[in-house]
Amino acid sequence: MFNSRKTATEEVRRLSLPQGELDYTLIFSGRRSLGLQIYPDGRVVARAPFGIKREDVEHFIRERSGWIHRHRERFAMESESTEKGDVFHRLHYFQGKTYRLRWQSCRIERVCMEGEELRVSCLSAEDISKLLWRWYRQQAGVFFMREARPLIEKFEQKHGVSPSSLHWQWMKTRWGSCSSRGRINLNLKLIMTPPECLRYVLLHELCHLIHFNHSKAFYRLMDEDMPDWHSVKIKLNRLSKRFAGEPEDVL
């Protein structure tokens, strides 16, 4: 049977607006009305029914030039914020509590907590993320050892084993790991979670010193040393969803 349906056509056009030149894509299709779309990368797409004049499309766009400009500016700001780590717009976590970031331009680099704010002093806003992660690493050394030492000592007294070494580093896919030689690695981002989450991950890896698997015996040992580990795991997995790109439900 002969198909009389028209195929959508697409063309790139340029239009002078009060805010400047606008390059946009014009798509003619079988739709019934004019429409505009603005994408996060700044692209503007006009969609029009077959048969409508290009002058009418241009008039339609000019009437909405302010709206287009506002949305493109917003997307541009969001993109710039994301490239800088989005430090100003998202919450920052430290030991399970949330903080808003406040930046002060200063030659002396410093990070401190005051009330519900995480205050960062550095010369350029571009240095905030680097300085912040360095501070997290420094705080992790104190936090991890304070929480880990008693748990490791208790585990050794009770079960007669201890890790050959304990390390912390940025890890993309796991909260922790234990090697066959007894080396335990912890994800540095545990500094963002409540202390019980760190203790849960560490105990999980300590139990692997005895059971290098996830057998029933392994989980019996977990139950014995931390009866509420199930609820802590749920808490950790919920928190992980707030850390973009961070581990989720990996233990």
C-alpha positions as CSV (number, residue, x, y, z in Angstrom):
1,M,0.0,0.0,0.0
2,F,1.2,3.5,-0.8
3,N,2.4,5.4,2.3
4,S,1.5,9.1,2.1
5,R,2.9,10.0,5.5
6,K,5.6,12.6,5.3
7,T,9.0,12.1,6.8
8,A,10.2,14.6,9.5
9,T,12.8,17.0,8.2
10,E,15.5,18.8,10.2
11,E,17.5,22.0,9.5
12,V,19.8,24.2,11.5
13,R,19.0,27.9,11.4
14,R,20.3,31.2,12.9
15,L,18.1,34.0,14.3
16,S,19.0,37.4,15.7
17,L,17.5,38.0,19.2
18,P,17.9,40.9,21.6
19,Q,20.3,38.7,23.7
20,G,22.4,37.8,20.7
21,E,22.6,35.3,17.8
22,L,20.8,32.0,18.4
23,D,21.5,28.9,16.5
24,Y,18.7,26.4,16.7
25,T,17.4,23.2,15.1
26,L,14.1,23.4,13.3
27,I,12.2,20.1,12.9
28,F,9.1,19.8,10.8
29,S,6.9,16.8,11.6
30,G,3.3,15.7,11.9
31,R,2.7,17.4,15.2
32,R,-0.2,19.8,15.5
33,S,1.4,22.8,17.2
34,L,4.7,24.7,17.6
35,G,7.0,23.7,20.5
36,L,10.4,24.6,21.9
37,Q,12.9,22.5,23.8
38,I,16.1,23.6,25.5
39,Y,18.6,21.0,26.5
40,P,21.2,21.1,29.3
41,D,24.0,21.6,26.8
42,G,22.3,24.8,25.6
43,R,20.9,23.4,22.3
44,V,17.5,24.9,21.3
45,V,15.1,22.8,19.2
46,A,12.0,24.2,17.6
47,R,9.3,21.7,16.5
48,A,6.7,22.7,14.0
49,P,3.9,21.1,12.0
50,F,4.3,20.5,8.3
51,G,3.3,23.5,6.2
52,I,3.9,26.2,8.7
53,K,6.0,29.2,7.5
54,R,9.5,29.6,8.8
55,E,8.7,33.3,9.5
56,D,6.0,32.1,11.9
57,V,8.5,29.9,13.6
58,E,10.9,32.8,14.0
59,H,8.1,35.0,15.4
60,F,7.3,32.2,17.9
61,I,10.9,32.1,19.0
62,R,11.3,35.9,19.3
63,E,8.3,36.1,21.6
64,R,10.0,33.6,23.9
65,S,13.5,35.0,23.6
66,G,13.6,36.0,27.3
67,W,12.5,32.6,28.4
68,I,15.1,30.9,26.2
69,H,17.9,33.2,27.5
70,R,16.9,32.5,31.2
71,H,16.9,28.8,30.7
72,R,20.2,28.7,28.8
73,E,21.9,30.8,31.5
74,R,20.6,28.5,34.2
75,F,21.8,25.4,32.4
76,A,25.2,27.1,31.9
77,M,25.5,27.9,35.6
78,E,24.5,24.4,36.6
79,S,27.1,23.0,34.2
80,E,29.9,25.2,35.6
81,S,28.9,24.3,39.1
82,T,29.1,20.6,38.3
83,E,32.5,21.0,36.7
84,K,33.8,22.6,39.9
85,G,32.4,19.7,42.0
86,D,29.2,21.4,42.8
87,V,30.6,22.3,46.2
88,F,28.4,25.3,46.7
89,H,25.1,23.7,45.9
90,R,25.1,20.3,47.6
91,L,25.2,19.2,51.2
92,H,28.6,18.0,52.5
93,Y,28.7,15.1,54.9
94,F,31.0,14.5,57.9
95,Q,30.5,11.7,60.4
96,G,26.9,11.4,59.5
97,K,26.0,15.1,59.8
98,T,25.3,17.5,57.0
99,Y,26.9,20.9,56.4
100,R,26.5,23.8,54.0
101,L,29.7,25.2,52.5
102,R,30.8,28.7,53.0
103,W,33.8,30.0,51.1
104,Q,36.1,32.9,52.1
105,S,38.7,34.2,49.7
106,C,41.9,34.2,51.7
107,R,45.6,33.5,51.2
108,I,45.7,31.2,54.3
109,E,44.1,27.8,53.4
110,R,41.9,26.4,56.1
111,V,38.8,24.2,56.6
112,C,36.8,24.2,59.8
113,M,33.3,23.4,61.0
114,E,31.2,26.1,62.6
115,G,27.6,25.2,63.6
116,E,26.0,23.8,60.5
117,E,28.6,25.2,58.1
118,L,31.8,23.8,56.6
119,R,33.9,26.9,56.2
120,V,36.7,26.8,53.6
121,S,39.3,29.6,53.2
122,C,41.5,29.6,50.1
123,L,42.5,32.1,47.4
124,S,40.5,30.8,44.5
125,A,37.1,29.0,44.4
126,E,38.7,26.5,42.0
127,D,40.8,25.2,44.8
128,I,37.9,24.4,47.1
129,S,37.4,20.8,46.1
130,K,41.1,20.0,46.3
131,L,41.4,21.6,49.8
132,L,38.2,19.9,51.0
133,W,39.3,16.4,50.0
134,R,42.7,17.0,51.6
135,W,40.9,17.9,54.8
136,Y,38.7,14.8,54.6
137,R,41.8,12.7,54.3
138,Q,43.4,14.3,57.3
139,Q,40.3,13.9,59.4
140,A,39.9,10.3,58.3
141,G,43.2,9.4,59.9
142,V,42.0,10.6,63.3
143,F,38.5,9.3,63.0
144,F,39.4,5.8,61.6
145,M,42.0,5.1,64.2
146,R,39.8,6.3,67.1
147,E,37.0,4.0,66.0
148,A,39.1,1.1,64.6
149,R,41.6,0.5,67.3
150,P,39.1,-0.6,70.1
151,L,37.2,-2.8,67.6
152,I,40.3,-4.5,66.3
153,E,41.6,-5.1,69.9
154,K,38.3,-6.5,71.0
155,F,38.1,-8.8,67.9
156,E,41.6,-10.1,68.5
157,Q,41.0,-10.8,72.2
158,K,37.8,-12.7,71.3
159,H,38.8,-14.5,68.2
160,G,42.6,-14.5,68.2
161,V,43.2,-12.8,64.9
162,S,43.9,-9.3,63.7
163,P,44.6,-7.6,60.4
164,S,48.2,-7.5,59.2
165,S,47.6,-3.8,58.3
166,L,44.9,-1.3,58.0
167,H,44.7,1.3,55.2
168,W,42.1,3.9,53.9
169,Q,41.8,5.2,50.4
170,W,39.3,6.4,47.9
171,M,37.5,3.3,46.5
172,K,35.0,3.5,43.6
173,T,33.1,0.2,44.0
174,R,33.4,-1.0,47.6
175,W,33.2,0.3,51.1
176,G,36.0,-2.1,52.2
177,S,38.1,-5.1,51.3
178,C,40.2,-7.7,53.0
179,S,43.1,-9.5,51.2
180,S,44.1,-13.2,51.7
181,R,47.1,-11.8,53.6
182,G,45.0,-10.0,56.1
183,R,45.4,-6.4,54.7
184,I,42.2,-4.4,55.3
185,N,41.3,-1.4,53.1
186,L,38.5,1.0,54.0
187,N,36.9,3.5,51.7
188,L,37.9,7.0,52.8
189,K,34.4,8.2,52.2
190,L,33.3,6.4,55.3
191,I,34.5,9.7,57.0
192,M,31.2,11.1,55.7
193,T,29.0,8.4,57.4
194,P,28.1,7.9,61.1
195,P,30.7,6.1,63.3
196,E,28.5,2.9,63.4
197,C,28.8,2.6,59.6
198,L,32.6,2.6,59.8
199,R,32.4,0.0,62.6
200,Y,30.1,-2.2,60.5
201,V,32.3,-2.1,57.4
202,L,35.4,-2.8,59.5
203,L,33.8,-5.7,61.4
204,H,32.7,-7.1,58.0
205,E,36.3,-7.2,56.8
206,L,37.6,-8.5,60.2
207,C,35.2,-11.4,59.9
208,H,36.8,-12.2,56.5
209,L,40.0,-13.0,58.5
210,I,38.2,-16.1,59.8
211,H,35.7,-16.8,56.9
212,F,37.0,-15.6,53.6
213,N,33.5,-15.9,52.0
214,H,29.9,-15.0,52.7
215,S,28.9,-18.3,54.2
216,K,26.3,-18.9,56.9
217,A,29.3,-19.2,59.4
218,F,30.4,-15.7,58.3
219,Y,27.0,-14.1,59.0
220,R,26.7,-16.0,62.3
221,L,30.0,-14.3,63.3
222,M,28.6,-10.9,62.2
223,D,25.5,-11.6,64.3
224,E,27.6,-12.5,67.3
225,D,29.8,-9.4,67.2
226,M,27.2,-6.8,66.0
227,P,23.6,-8.0,66.4
228,D,22.2,-4.9,64.8
229,W,24.5,-5.0,61.7
230,H,21.5,-5.4,59.4
231,S,20.0,-2.0,60.3
232,V,23.4,-0.4,60.0
233,K,23.9,-1.8,56.5
234,I,20.5,-0.4,55.5
235,K,21.5,3.0,56.8
236,L,24.8,2.9,55.0
237,N,23.2,1.9,51.7
238,R,20.7,4.7,52.0
239,L,23.4,7.2,52.7
240,S,25.4,5.9,49.7
241,K,22.7,7.0,47.4
242,R,23.3,10.6,48.4
243,F,27.0,10.3,47.4
244,A,26.9,10.6,43.7
245,G,29.0,7.8,42.1
246,E,29.6,6.2,45.4
247,P,29.3,2.5,46.4
248,E,25.8,1.2,46.9
249,D,24.8,-2.1,48.5
250,V,28.2,-3.8,48.0
251,L,28.6,-5.6,51.3
